[in-house]
């Protein structure tokens, strides 16, 4: 799934604009990158679920932007 589809999914699910969804995705990516840089790989799935309510299957699409 590409980023545009994830934006649309989150926007529709949460009743927010695609710009708001993109901002949340960007925050999520920053938190994931920070966790990885600090060696907290085990936190990545939790961050993805907390910010976006998505399963780890979407991780690659989020961090490969």
Residue frames relative to the residue before (quaternion, step in Angstrom):
aa qw qx qy qz dx dy dz
X 1.0000 0.0000 0.0000 0.0000 0.00 0.00 0.00
X 0.3201 -0.7580 0.5307 0.2031 3.57 -0.90 0.82
X 0.7313 -0.4596 0.2902 0.4120 3.54 -1.30 0.30
X 0.6351 0.5359 -0.3387 0.4414 3.60 0.94 -0.81
X 0.6588 0.4964 -0.3089 0.4735 3.58 1.00 -0.77
X 0.6346 0.5114 -0.3285 0.4773 3.58 1.04 -0.73
X 0.6126 0.5380 -0.3399 0.4688 3.59 1.00 -0.80
X 0.6807 0.4920 -0.2851 0.4618 3.55 0.83 -1.00
X 0.6360 0.5395 -0.3213 0.4486 3.58 0.96 -0.88
X 0.6980 0.4636 -0.2678 0.4755 3.57 0.83 -1.00
X 0.6447 0.5267 -0.3203 0.4520 3.58 0.93 -0.89
X 0.6898 0.4722 -0.2821 0.4708 3.58 0.87 -0.92
X 0.6689 0.5165 -0.2967 0.4448 3.55 0.92 -0.94
X 0.7902 0.3454 -0.1541 0.4822 3.56 0.90 -0.99
X 0.4273 -0.7240 0.4494 0.3020 3.58 1.27 -0.09
X 0.5185 0.6034 -0.4309 0.4260 3.56 1.02 0.86
X 0.6122 -0.5418 0.4096 0.4049 3.56 -1.27 0.18
X 0.6185 -0.5391 0.4093 0.3992 3.55 -1.25 0.33
X 0.6045 0.5472 -0.3587 0.4544 3.59 1.12 -0.58
X 0.6433 0.5026 -0.3130 0.4854 3.57 1.03 -0.78
X 0.6327 0.5227 -0.3238 0.4708 3.56 1.00 -0.82
X 0.6508 0.5142 -0.3152 0.4612 3.59 0.94 -0.86
X 0.6324 0.5296 -0.3342 0.4559 3.60 0.99 -0.79
X 0.6509 0.5031 -0.3101 0.4765 3.58 0.99 -0.81
X 0.6326 0.5228 -0.3214 0.4724 3.57 0.99 -0.83
X 0.6558 0.5105 -0.3118 0.4604 3.59 0.94 -0.85
X 0.6362 0.5133 -0.3201 0.4789 3.60 1.01 -0.81
X 0.6364 0.5335 -0.3145 0.4599 3.54 0.97 -0.90
X 0.6598 0.5110 -0.3053 0.4586 3.58 0.88 -0.95
X 0.6438 0.5204 -0.3233 0.4585 3.59 0.96 -0.83
X 0.6600 0.5021 -0.3024 0.4700 3.59 0.95 -0.86
X 0.6370 0.5183 -0.3198 0.4725 3.57 1.02 -0.81
X 0.6678 0.4972 -0.3020 0.4643 3.59 0.88 -0.92
X 0.6356 0.5180 -0.3236 0.4722 3.59 1.03 -0.76
X 0.6528 0.5127 -0.3142 0.4606 3.58 0.90 -0.90
X 0.6588 0.5010 -0.3078 0.4692 3.56 0.93 -0.88
X 0.6697 0.5090 -0.3054 0.4463 3.59 0.90 -0.90
X 0.7014 0.4314 -0.2572 0.5057 3.58 1.17 -0.56
X 0.5618 -0.6441 0.3672 0.3671 3.57 1.28 0.14
X 0.5273 0.6340 -0.3996 0.4004 3.57 1.26 0.32
X 0.0058 -0.8420 0.5380 -0.0391 3.56 0.77 1.08
X 0.6288 0.5697 -0.3298 0.4138 3.57 1.07 -0.73
X 0.6426 0.5386 -0.3135 0.4457 3.62 1.22 -0.34
X 0.4950 0.7119 -0.4100 0.2829 3.58 1.21 -0.47
X 0.6662 0.4968 -0.3138 0.4593 3.62 0.84 -0.90
X 0.6453 0.5270 -0.3064 0.4604 3.55 1.03 -0.84
X 0.6403 0.5192 -0.3195 0.4673 3.60 0.97 -0.85
X 0.6527 0.5201 -0.3083 0.4566 3.56 0.91 -0.93
X 0.6740 0.4836 -0.2876 0.4787 3.58 0.95 -0.86
X 0.6745 0.5104 -0.3010 0.4405 3.59 0.91 -0.90
X 0.7324 0.4318 -0.2414 0.4679 3.58 0.82 -0.96
X 0.8436 0.2227 -0.0546 0.4855 3.54 0.78 -1.07
X 0.3685 -0.7338 0.4946 0.2849 3.56 1.18 -0.34
X 0.5231 0.6305 -0.4034 0.4075 3.54 1.17 0.62
X 0.5087 -0.6365 0.4944 0.3027 3.50 -1.25 0.52
X 0.6969 -0.5010 0.3193 0.4017 3.59 -1.23 0.40
X 0.4946 0.6694 -0.4273 0.3532 3.60 1.18 -0.34
X 0.6957 0.4821 -0.2638 0.4626 3.59 1.14 -0.62
X 0.4164 0.7569 -0.4417 0.2419 3.59 1.24 -0.24
X 0.6752 0.5027 -0.3132 0.4397 3.57 0.76 -0.98
X 0.6518 0.5112 -0.3204 0.4596 3.60 0.98 -0.77
X 0.6629 0.5125 -0.3057 0.4522 3.59 1.03 -0.75
X 0.7734 0.3706 -0.2124 0.4684 3.61 0.78 -0.93
X 0.6794 0.4645 -0.3007 0.4819 3.62 1.18 -0.26
X 0.2776 0.7760 -0.5141 0.2375 3.54 0.85 0.96
